[in-house]
Amino acid sequence: MQHEVEARMKNPAYLLSDAGPAIMELLKATRQGGVPESTLELVHLRASQINNCGFCVDYGARSARKNGVSDEKLFAVAAWREAPYFSDEERAALALAEAATRLADTSDAVPDEVWDAAADHYDEKQLAAIVLMVGVTNLFNRINVTTRQPAGAAL
């Protein structure tokens, strides 16, 4: 049985002609920080899972696989703390992604220990790429969830 989700409207990023290209340029900029593409894909996927964005989870898993993320990691990213498949660097990026996505869940949204763990593995330019990836992902998630963009839909 397949559940049909119907978009409330066309994706706003494509309705406003300057928005889509600007967002895509920002996404492209995240690739300039020297963080492995596979790590950025994991960050995107985890934030999208937290935000319940079916479109981004579907698209993110496909993109992650194309960028070399193993099935084991794809299947376990929601439970990365308990899974043996992730490097210390990936764990630090995933923890930062979770904290920066769940800003309202605690008074100390991104605790020093989360930031410091990420800073132990990534330089400032790499941290910038991860933070921007989390921000862009959360933007995508909010647009897609609000307008109910269906998983599997073409861009």
TORKOL-4160 file (C-alpha; in steps of 0.2 Angstrom, whole numbers, padded with zeros to 4 digits, m for minus):
155
<pt num="1" X="0000" Y="0000" Z="0000"/>
<pt num="2" X="0007" Y="0017" Z="m0005"/>
<pt num="3" X="0003" Y="0033" Z="0004"/>
<pt num="4" X="0000" Y="0047" Z="m0008"/>
<pt num="5" X="0007" Y="0064" Z="m0002"/>
<pt num="6" X="0001" Y="0079" Z="m0012"/>
<pt num="7" X="0011" Y="0095" Z="m0012"/>
<pt num="8" X="0001" Y="0110" Z="m0006"/>
<pt num="9" X="0010" Y="0121" Z="m0019"/>
<pt num="10" X="0025" Y="0121" Z="m0030"/>
<pt num="11" X="0041" Y="0122" Z="m0021"/>
<pt num="12" X="0043" Y="0141" Z="m0016"/>
<pt num="13" X="0062" Y="0140" Z="m0020"/>
<pt num="14" X="0057" Y="0138" Z="m0038"/>
<pt num="15" X="0041" Y="0149" Z="m0038"/>
<pt num="16" X="0052" Y="0164" Z="m0034"/>
<pt num="17" X="0065" Y="0164" Z="m0048"/>
<pt num="18" X="0080" Y="0171" Z="m0038"/>
<pt num="19" X="0077" Y="0159" Z="m0023"/>
<pt num="20" X="0082" Y="0142" Z="m0031"/>
<pt num="21" X="0098" Y="0147" Z="m0039"/>
<pt num="22" X="0103" Y="0157" Z="m0023"/>
<pt num="23" X="0100" Y="0142" Z="m0012"/>
<pt num="24" X="0109" Y="0130" Z="m0024"/>
<pt num="25" X="0124" Y="0142" Z="m0024"/>
<pt num="26" X="0124" Y="0141" Z="m0005"/>
<pt num="27" X="0123" Y="0122" Z="m0005"/>
<pt num="28" X="0138" Y="0122" Z="m0018"/>
<pt num="29" X="0148" Y="0133" Z="m0006"/>
<pt num="30" X="0147" Y="0119" Z="0007"/>
<pt num="31" X="0158" Y="0109" Z="m0004"/>
<pt num="32" X="0172" Y="0121" Z="m0003"/>
<pt num="33" X="0176" Y="0118" Z="0015"/>
<pt num="34" X="0186" Y="0102" Z="0013"/>
<pt num="35" X="0174" Y="0091" Z="0022"/>
<pt num="36" X="0172" Y="0074" Z="0013"/>
<pt num="37" X="0156" Y="0074" Z="0003"/>
<pt num="38" X="0150" Y="0058" Z="0012"/>
<pt num="39" X="0151" Y="0067" Z="0028"/>
<pt num="40" X="0141" Y="0082" Z="0022"/>
<pt num="41" X="0128" Y="0069" Z="0015"/>
<pt num="42" X="0127" Y="0061" Z="0032"/>
<pt num="43" X="0124" Y="0078" Z="0040"/>
<pt num="44" X="0110" Y="0082" Z="0028"/>
<pt num="45" X="0102" Y="0065" Z="0030"/>
<pt num="46" X="0102" Y="0066" Z="0049"/>
<pt num="47" X="0095" Y="0084" Z="0050"/>
<pt num="48" X="0082" Y="0079" Z="0038"/>
<pt num="49" X="0077" Y="0064" Z="0048"/>
<pt num="50" X="0075" Y="0075" Z="0064"/>
<pt num="51" X="0064" Y="0087" Z="0055"/>
<pt num="52" X="0054" Y="0073" Z="0047"/>
<pt num="53" X="0057" Y="0079" Z="0029"/>
<pt num="54" X="0052" Y="0064" Z="0019"/>
<pt num="55" X="0057" Y="0073" Z="0003"/>
<pt num="56" X="0075" Y="0077" Z="0010"/>
<pt num="57" X="0077" Y="0060" Z="0018"/>
<pt num="58" X="0073" Y="0051" Z="0002"/>
<pt num="59" X="0083" Y="0063" Z="m0009"/>
<pt num="60" X="0097" Y="0063" Z="0004"/>
<pt num="61" X="0099" Y="0044" Z="0005"/>
<pt num="62" X="0100" Y="0043" Z="m0014"/>
<pt num="63" X="0113" Y="0057" Z="m0015"/>
<pt num="64" X="0123" Y="0049" Z="0000"/>
<pt num="65" X="0124" Y="0033" Z="m0009"/>
<pt num="66" X="0130" Y="0041" Z="m0025"/>
<pt num="67" X="0143" Y="0050" Z="m0015"/>
<pt num="68" X="0150" Y="0034" Z="m0007"/>
<pt num="69" X="0140" Y="0032" Z="0009"/>
<pt num="70" X="0139" Y="0013" Z="0013"/>
<pt num="71" X="0122" Y="0005" Z="0015"/>
<pt num="72" X="0127" Y="0001" Z="0033"/>
<pt num="73" X="0129" Y="0019" Z="0037"/>
<pt num="74" X="0113" Y="0024" Z="0028"/>
<pt num="75" X="0103" Y="0011" Z="0038"/>
<pt num="76" X="0111" Y="0016" Z="0054"/>
<pt num="77" X="0112" Y="0035" Z="0053"/>
<pt num="78" X="0097" Y="0038" Z="0064"/>
<pt num="79" X="0106" Y="0028" Z="0078"/>
<pt num="80" X="0124" Y="0033" Z="0074"/>
<pt num="81" X="0129" Y="0033" Z="0092"/>
<pt num="82" X="0125" Y="0015" Z="0094"/>
<pt num="83" X="0132" Y="0009" Z="0077"/>
<pt num="84" X="0150" Y="0004" Z="0074"/>
<pt num="85" X="0151" Y="0011" Z="0056"/>
<pt num="86" X="0155" Y="0029" Z="0059"/>
<pt num="87" X="0172" Y="0037" Z="0061"/>
<pt num="88" X="0176" Y="0049" Z="0076"/>
<pt num="89" X="0175" Y="0063" Z="0063"/>
<pt num="90" X="0158" Y="0058" Z="0056"/>
<pt num="91" X="0152" Y="0056" Z="0074"/>
<pt num="92" X="0157" Y="0074" Z="0078"/>
<pt num="93" X="0149" Y="0081" Z="0063"/>
<pt num="94" X="0133" Y="0071" Z="0066"/>
<pt num="95" X="0132" Y="0078" Z="0084"/>
<pt num="96" X="0135" Y="0095" Z="0078"/>
<pt num="97" X="0121" Y="0093" Z="0065"/>
<pt num="98" X="0109" Y="0086" Z="0078"/>
<pt num="99" X="0113" Y="0100" Z="0091"/>
<pt num="100" X="0111" Y="0114" Z="0078"/>
<pt num="101" X="0095" Y="0107" Z="0071"/>
<pt num="102" X="0087" Y="0105" Z="0088"/>
<pt num="103" X="0090" Y="0123" Z="0094"/>
<pt num="104" X="0074" Y="0124" Z="0104"/>
<pt num="105" X="0076" Y="0108" Z="0113"/>
<pt num="106" X="0088" Y="0114" Z="0127"/>
<pt num="107" X="0094" Y="0131" Z="0134"/>
<pt num="108" X="0111" Y="0127" Z="0128"/>
<pt num="109" X="0107" Y="0123" Z="0110"/>
<pt num="110" X="0125" Y="0119" Z="0104"/>
<pt num="111" X="0135" Y="0114" Z="0120"/>
<pt num="112" X="0153" Y="0118" Z="0121"/>
<pt num="113" X="0157" Y="0099" Z="0122"/>
<pt num="114" X="0148" Y="0096" Z="0105"/>
<pt num="115" X="0157" Y="0111" Z="0097"/>
<pt num="116" X="0174" Y="0107" Z="0104"/>
<pt num="117" X="0173" Y="0089" Z="0098"/>
<pt num="118" X="0169" Y="0095" Z="0081"/>
<pt num="119" X="0183" Y="0107" Z="0082"/>
<pt num="120" X="0195" Y="0093" Z="0087"/>
<pt num="121" X="0192" Y="0085" Z="0070"/>
<pt num="122" X="0189" Y="0100" Z="0058"/>
<pt num="123" X="0197" Y="0117" Z="0055"/>
<pt num="124" X="0187" Y="0133" Z="0054"/>
<pt num="125" X="0184" Y="0132" Z="0035"/>
<pt num="126" X="0178" Y="0114" Z="0038"/>
<pt num="127" X="0167" Y="0119" Z="0052"/>
<pt num="128" X="0160" Y="0133" Z="0042"/>
<pt num="129" X="0155" Y="0120" Z="0028"/>
<pt num="130" X="0146" Y="0109" Z="0041"/>
<pt num="131" X="0137" Y="0123" Z="0049"/>
<pt num="132" X="0131" Y="0130" Z="0032"/>
<pt num="133" X="0126" Y="0112" Z="0027"/>
<pt num="134" X="0115" Y="0111" Z="0043"/>
<pt num="135" X="0108" Y="0128" Z="0039"/>
<pt num="136" X="0104" Y="0124" Z="0021"/>
<pt num="137" X="0097" Y="0107" Z="0026"/>
<pt num="138" X="0086" Y="0115" Z="0039"/>
<pt num="139" X="0080" Y="0128" Z="0026"/>
<pt num="140" X="0076" Y="0114" Z="0014"/>
<pt num="141" X="0067" Y="0104" Z="0027"/>
<pt num="142" X="0056" Y="0119" Z="0032"/>
<pt num="143" X="0051" Y="0123" Z="0015"/>
<pt num="144" X="0047" Y="0105" Z="0010"/>
<pt num="145" X="0038" Y="0100" Z="0026"/>
<pt num="146" X="0028" Y="0116" Z="0026"/>
<pt num="147" X="0022" Y="0114" Z="0008"/>
<pt num="148" X="0022" Y="0095" Z="0009"/>
<pt num="149" X="0033" Y="0091" Z="m0005"/>
<pt num="150" X="0032" Y="0072" Z="m0008"/>
<pt num="151" X="0046" Y="0060" Z="m0006"/>
<pt num="152" X="0053" Y="0054" Z="m0023"/>
<pt num="153" X="0046" Y="0070" Z="m0032"/>
<pt num="154" X="0058" Y="0077" Z="m0046"/>
<pt num="155" X="0067" Y="0093" Z="m0042"/>
